[in-house]
Amino acid sequence: MKDAAGEVLYVGKAVDLARRVRSYFTRGSQPPKTRALVRRVASVETIVVENEVEALLLESNLIKRHRPRYNVLLRDDKQYPYIRLTVQEPFPRIEVVRRVADDGARYYGPFVTGTGIHETVRLINRTFMLRKCRNREFRMKPRPSLQFQIGRCYSPCTGRITPEDYRERVVEPVRAFLEGRDRSLIRDLTRQMEEAAEAERFEEAARLRDAIRRIERLVARQEVVDVRGGDEDCFGLHRVGGTAAVAVLVVRAGRLQGRRDHLLEVEADALDDAALLAQAVRQVYGPGSLVPPRVLVPEPLPDHDLLEAYLTARRGRRCRLAVPRRGHRARLVRLAQENARQLYEQQAARRARATDLLAALQARAGLERLPRRIECFDISNVSGEHAVGSMVVFEEGRPLRRHYRHFRIRATAGPNDFAMLAEVVERRYAGRLADRLPYPDLILVDGGPPQLAAVAPVLADIGLLGRCDLRGIAKARSLEGAGRGRGEAPQAHERLHRPEGGDPVVLAPDDPLCHLVARIRDEAHRFAITYYRKLHGDRLVSSGLDDCPGIGPARKVALLRHFGSLARIRAASEAELARCPKMGPAAAARLYRHLHPEAAEAAAATGR
């Protein structure tokens, strides 16, 4: 279902589609959310598929892509990280990714904490001597890296180990570790350590000894919940009214690795607990996720067989959806339920604190409405070059990163931050984003009265100045000395400015409101700077070899491999460039003229 602007409002599936659609428009006791949906629907688009499993898969994909505001959504539906082992390559490596792809690699996870996955990756890199370089660096290295020099890599890039030996000595132990085969791995490493000691290869024996100790320490911290070493996820649900908390206990190789937390908002009487949990299961295992062989739930779910078929299709192999009644799995379900209850209570307490803080901000800043949704804007550029704008969003005092947006400045020429800020604000509230994102309660801009003077007329023309509060945030020291004496450290007070002028509201450094608004402003600044550096870095790279005619990917790789860096290529003479593999005199002359246009102009002037 779409509105007049084409925004997707709701995605659903049905065997009898006409009956399902008709039910939305039948007069009766419809929930308020459904009535609001019906008022906005302008068109209904249908897609016919072969069966219900395909319909369920398509529904999940579309919800993940569009996040329709009238579907039940996981509020914090973030992508948990996985470890990707590139077994499809001759010399595999590992990396941390957020999505699972059908690319031949092996994926392990999800890891529920960033520290957990990075600790595991660090241990693997220190212990098993996997290559660290990316494929492009791997192809271009003319000599062993520092990792080889310090004994943490076999340097496959220079041919010091064959693919077969690398797979046996490096890849298979890594797989054994990630798949939970700790006992056999430690046994093999112990045997290798003893053999190295007997052969008086004492440095290798010491390295293996340290590896065994690191593995034993990591394994000892993980609680064993299944001695048979299975992989399974266990769901728990706790609901009060229209708010529900879902806790997913992640068990890999028989060990409890952590908990995935999700929150849902739904009308109190729209769905029962079983239907709500079924919705959560489908969203947790949306596109780009890894489905374990077994999923445990506390009660039978509607359309059990269909949901199990959906999980099997997502996994690519059989997945069992089970309701355990006794044994260790039943205990695991009860533990998940208790975790969900605690999660709900923690979130309820956090939301209460956030509401109190936002109410205090409303009172201190003289806002018309409670600032549950805050959008903050910032500009980043150097003398007007590659200017970008950023918008960050905070809801209930927390960042909502999926609503962040960045903008390339298009209409403003030269170093005019005020006009750039006005352009970004206009594009947010009068452009395509106006119908795609909800309006905020409070708009913050990084700056004081000049920035507000640039933005306020734009919002007034759009009709938002009275519907949304507007404030500027600036550090006190950036506007005045703030009462400092000569030589004193600057004060960290923050000032909130009104568009109509008057004295600003000064927030002291130890005020929680100061921490909140400074965090929002700093996040907008970070997001803008990150995007600016990306664009600026792309320009620097493209200004090197990419613009030279006749220098394609193969020659570019050959040049970088031969000389080692762009700076050395620039410093090379025409004859030195010609001696590089794949170049030749003509290509070298073109490249030299491209890198040294002043020399080409001088040669032309002397009639060379």
Buried (B, 14 or more C-beta within 10 A) or exposed (E): BBBEEEBBBBBBBEEEBEEEBEEBEEEEEBEEBBEEBBEBBEEEEEEEEEEBBBBBBBBBBBBBEBBBBBBBBBEBBEEBBBBBBBEEBEBBBBEBBEEBEEEEBBBBBBBBEEEBBEBBBEBBBBBBBBBBBEEEEBEBBEEBBEBBEEEBBBBBBEEEBEEEEBBEBBBBBBBBBBBBBBEEBBEBBEEBBEEBBEEEBEEBBEBBBEBBEBBEEBBEEBEEBBEEBBBBBBBBBBBEEBBBBBBBBBBBBBBBBBBBBBBBEBEEEBBEBBBBBBBBBBBBBBBBBBBBBBBBBBEEBEEBEBBBBBBBBBBEEEBEBBBBEEEEBBEBBBBBBEBBBBBBEEBEEEBEEBBEBBEBBBEBBEBEEBBBBBBBBBBBBEEBEBBBBBBBBBBBBEBBEEBBBBBEBEEBEEEBBBBBBBBBBBBBBBEEBBEBBEEBBBBBBBBBBBBBBBBBEBBEEBEBBEEBBBBBBBBBBEBEEBEEEEEEEEBBBBBBBBBEEEEBBBBEEEBEBBBBBBBBBBBBBBBBBEBBEEBBEEEEEEEBBEEBEEBEEEBBBBBBBBBBEBEEBEEBEBEBBBEBEBBBEEBBBBBBBBBBEEEBEEEEEEEE
